Amino acid sequence: MDKRFMNIWTTDGLNFVFLSHNERGGVPMTGIIFLLFVWILWIFATFLMDKQETYRWATALFALVLIICLPLRLSFNGLLMSGPCLIVLMICYLVAVKLPFKKQIFLLISFLSLILGYTGFQLLELYDPIMIIIDRKILLSFILFVVSYFIYPSSLLERILFICLGILQGDLLFAIILAKWNIPYLIGSLETFDVLSITIFTIMLSYLVSRAFTFVKITKNKKVLH
């Protein structure tokens, strides 16, 4: 076991480990967008959301669990997965199985395509990083936002599911490919969650702006009718 990690539980080839105190150190620049996004989400759910909102406490708990599980790592078959990645994947699976069957099939086809596209992008970046001349976080977030909008133009939930399942499982596929050459790679790294945070924030912001314009338009139409 790497000295950077402290083994806390092992069973049937699975190792749950925490980053050691020295390895964690201060807050790195990579991941600061993710941490900021999660803290804002927790503050919004805890203090600003309507107390009667159904998902208020679930949202606050989700954000808090992500922060607590940040140093957690899951090791299995030579692969290493972050705690937040495991949590997000589990929740996405639970939400996805509750969708109607036709939507499940469409979601499956959609995120499988995204897995292949995202893995291909990472392999291209690994082979020739000079070709990626724009900041990868901005470039990936923009591409993901545009693709998610065209695939799910109306459903906010399904758009976020599509992005999370495609990117995190794409990370898993990329890690499996690198493992053949004994190249270590953390599935669901802070950099990956930075990309997810920017994308999801942009999706939510565009959704709120769209709703605001719709509300203003409806209000103007009512005034004209009266």
N, C-alpha and C positions, 0 to 999 in steps of 0.2 A: 504493500500500500504506500502510495506517495506520501511523503512527510507533510505535504501541504494540507492533507486531509486527516480528519479524525474519524475512524470507523465507529459507528454507533449501533449498527445492526447488520447481520449477515444471515441469509437463508437461501438455499437452493440456487447459488450462483449470483444472487442479488446482494449488492452492498449499498447500504445507505450511509452516506458520509457527510460531515459538515466541514466547511473550510476552517482551517485553524485561525486563531486570532491574528497571528502575525501575517498570514496570507491575505486576510481581508483588508487590513489596514484602513485607510480612509476611503471616501467615496470616489471611485474612478470617474474619469470623464465619460468613458464608455458605460452606458447604463443609466446615466443621470437623467436622460429623457424618460426612460421607463419608470424610474423612481419618482420623478416629478409627476408623471401621469397617474401613477397608482396613488400617491398621496393626495392629489387633487380629487381623484375618484372617491377616496375614503372620506375626505372632508366634506365633499358634496353630498354623499350618501348619508353621512352621520348628522350633519348640521343643517343642510339646505333643502334636502328632499322633503316632500310632504310626509308627515308622520303616518298618514294613512296609506302611503304608497306600499303596494304589496311586496316589491322587491327591495325595499329600502335596506333592511338589515342584512339581507342576503348579499347585496352589493357591497356594503361596508365590510362584512365578514370576508368576502372574496378578496377585496383589496388588502385587508389586514393579513390574511393567510399568505398572499403572494409576497408581502414584505417579510414575514416571518420565515418563509421557506426559501428566501433568496440564497442563503449559504448552503442549502441542502443539495447534495448530488446523489444520483442513483447510478451505480455502476453495474452493468450486466453484459456478459459475453464480450468484454473488451471495449464496450461503449460507455460513454458517460453522458448522463442527462441531468439537466438542472431541475431543481425543485419546482420553480414556477412553470416550467414546460410540462412537467407531469401533472400539475394541478389544472392547468388550462386545458390540456388534452382530455383529461377525465371529465371535466365539466362540459366541454364541447361534445364529447361522445354522449353524455347524459341528455343534453339538450337535443342533439341530432336524432336520437332514437324516438323522441316524442313527436317528431315531425310526421306528417302524412307520408305514406309509402312512396308516392310519386315524387314528393319533394326530397325524400331520402335518396332516391335513385339519381335525381338530377344533381343533388349536392355531392354524391359519391363521384359521379363522372366529372363534375366541375373541379373538386379539389384534387382528384387524381391527375387531371391535366395541369393544375397549378403545381403539384409536387414535381412533375417532370420538368416543367418550365423553370421553376426555382432552382432545382438541382442542376439543370443545364446552365443556368446563369452562374451559379457558384463554380462549376467546373470550368467555364469559360474564364471567369475571374482568376481562378487558380492557375490556369494554363497561360494566360496572357493578361496580367492585371493592368498593363499600360492601356489596354483597349477601353477600360472603364475610366473615362476622363472626368466624369461628374462624380461628386460625392455619392458613395454607394447607398447611403441611408436615404438621401433625397431621391435618387434615381429609382430605387426599389419601391419606396413609398408611393411615388408618383405612378409608377407602372401598376402597382397593386390597386391603388385607388381607382384608376381608369378601368382596369380589367374587372374589378368587383362591381363597378357601376354598370357596365354593359351586361354582365351576367345576372346581377340582381339589382335592377334599377329601382325597385320599390320596397324591398324587404330589408330593413336595417339589420335584423337579427341574423338572417341567412347570409347576408353580406359579410358580417363579422365572423360567423362560423366558417364560411368559405376561406377567408383570409387566414384565420388561426390554424385550421386543420391543414390547409395546403402548405403554409410556411413551416410549421413545426414538424410535420411529417416529411416535408422536403429536407429539412435539417437532418432528420433521422436517416433518410436515404443517402444523403451526402456523407454522413458519418460512417455508414456501412461501406460505402465505396472507398473512403479514405482508410478504413481499418484494414483493407486488403494490403495496403502499403505501410501498415503500422504507423500511420500518421494520426496523432491524437486530435480529437475535435469534440468540443462540448456542444451537445444538442440543446438548443434553446439558450444560447449564451445571452449575455446582456446586450450585445450588439444586435442580435436577432430581435430581442424584445424592444429595443429602441426603434427598429423598423416597424414592428407591429404597433407600437404606441403611436408613432407619427401617423401611420395609415389609419388606425382606428379613430384617432382624434380628428383627422381630416374627414373621415366618413361621417362621424357624429356631427361635426360642425356643419358640413354640407346638408345633412339631414335637418338640422335645426333651422338653418337659413331657409331651406325649402319650405319647411312648415310655417315659418314666419311670413314668407311671401304669400303662401296660400291663405293664411289667416287674414292678412291685410287685404288680399283680393276679395275674399268672402265678405269682409266687413264693408268694403267699398260697394260691392254689389247690393248688399242689404240697404245701404244708405240711398242708393239710386232707386231701388224698388219703393222705398218709403217716400 
